[in-house]
Amino acid sequence: MSRPAVFAAAAIGLAAVVGGCTPLTSYSGFQAIEAKPADMKVGEDSKSTVREKLGSPSAVSTFDNDAWYYISQTTDRVAFYKPRVIKRDVVAIKFNTADEKVASVDTFTLKDGKVIAYNGRETPTRGREMTVLEQLLGTVGRGGMLPQDDEGVPGTRPGDRR
């Protein structure tokens, strides 16, 4: 191979390696187009004007229909690594119950969040755990080879051979 061809192949290989390590940025959630949620005016805007300017909220409070949340998040992912949250904004807009006017607008960022310890284990239940030997030998005698004498037991149909 000639020297320029080797140089070109090395440059293409280097570009492929560097391109594979470029972070992929993804945006999810509420994206402000014309108006920002933080620009809503307390005492002036109502539920209808907020919905008109911003659209439907990302979430509405479960216990209070007068609290709307607009949530947006930006994440980066490099190659095969787990995605990393770079930016998260939650704008909480609360309304007065009487006149449906904006009572407060609060903005929360990633710094305001708290990390919770998620426990992925199962909840213990009452009873006991069977060993492998008990599981294997526990079905002996319940097979179809032995006669079933559950005739007349409540819940069975006459002549049923299941």
N, C-alpha and C positions, 0 to 999 in steps of 0.2 A: 504494500500500500504506500501511497505517496504521503508526504508529510502533511499537506493541507487536508487530505481525507482523514488522517488520524486525528488532526486537530479538530475537525468538524465533528467527528464521532465523539470525541471527548467532551466537546462543548454541548452536544445534544444530551449526552449522558448526565453531565453536570446539571443541565437545565431540568431534566426529568427528576433528579434527586432533590433539587432545591424546590421544584414545583410540588412535590409530594409532601413537603414539610410546611407549606404555606397554610396558615390557619383559614378555615372556612367560617365566616361570620354569618350567623342566622338571626333574624329579627322575628319575634313572635309577640302576639297579643295586640293591644290597641296601638294603632299608629295615627298620630295627630296629623291631619291633612290641612284643614283650614283653621281650626281653633284648638287651643291646648286646654286640657281639663283644668289646669292651674289658673287659667284666665277667667274662670267663672266668677261672677261678682256676688258677694254675700248680700242678701236682701233684695237683689234686683232680678237675678235669673230664677226661673221656676223649673219644675221638672220638664215641662214641655219645651222650654227654650234650650235647656241643657241637652235634651234628646235631639232637638233640631240641629244644634251646633256640633255636638260630638257623636251622635248616634247612640245606639244601645250600649249600656255599660257592659264591661267584661263579666262582672258578677254583681249580684244584689244580695245584701245581707240576708241570711236565713231567718233571723228573728226580728228584723226591722226592715220593712220595705222602703224606709226613708233613708237608707244608706246605700249609695252606689259606688262601685269601685271600677276604675279604669286602670288596667294592668298591662305593662309592656316589659319585655325582657330581651336582652341581647346576649348571645352565647358565641363562644369561639370553640372550634374543634380542630385539633392538629392530628393529622394522620389517623391512627387507630386509638388515640387516647380518649378518655371520657370527656364529654363537653364541659366547658367551664363557663359559668355565668359571669359576664363582665359587668352588665348593667341591668338593674331592675328598678322600675318606677311603679309605684302604686299610688294613685290619686284617689282619696276617699272624699266623696261629696255627700254631705248630710243635709237633709231637708227638714224644715219645720213641718210638723204634722198638720197644723191648722191651715196654713196658707200655701203649703208646698213650695215655698221660696227656699233658696240655698241658705243654710244656717252656717256651714263651715266647709272649707276646702283644705284638706291636709294632704301633703305630699310625703311619701315614705320612699326611701331608697334602699339599696342593698345593705348599707351600713346600719339602717334601723332594724333590719331583720335579725332573728335569733336562730341559731342552729339548734335543732332539737335532736335528741338521741332516739332514733327510730329503732325499735326492737323487732326484728324480723322473725323471731322464734315463735313457735306455736303456743297457744294458751293451753296449759295443762287441763286435762279432763279427769273426772273420777273414773275409777276402774283400775285395771292392771294391764300391764304390757305382757303379751304372750311371747315366749321364746320361739325360735325357729322350730325346735323339736315339737313343741306343743301345737304349733300351727300345722305341721306336717301330719302328726298323729291325731290331731283333733277331728279330722274328717273321716277317720277309720270308723266303720260301722254306720255311717250315714249314707253310704253309697247305694246304688240300685241293686247290688248283689244280694243283700240281706232283705228278708221280708219286712214290710212296714206294717206295724200294728197300731197305726194311728187312726183306725177306723172308729168313728163315733166321737172323735175329739172335736170340740167346738171349732168352727171355722173351716172344716174340711167338707168337701162335697162327696157324696156317695159315689164310689167307683173311680175316684180320682187317683191316679197312680203316679203323681209327680214326685 
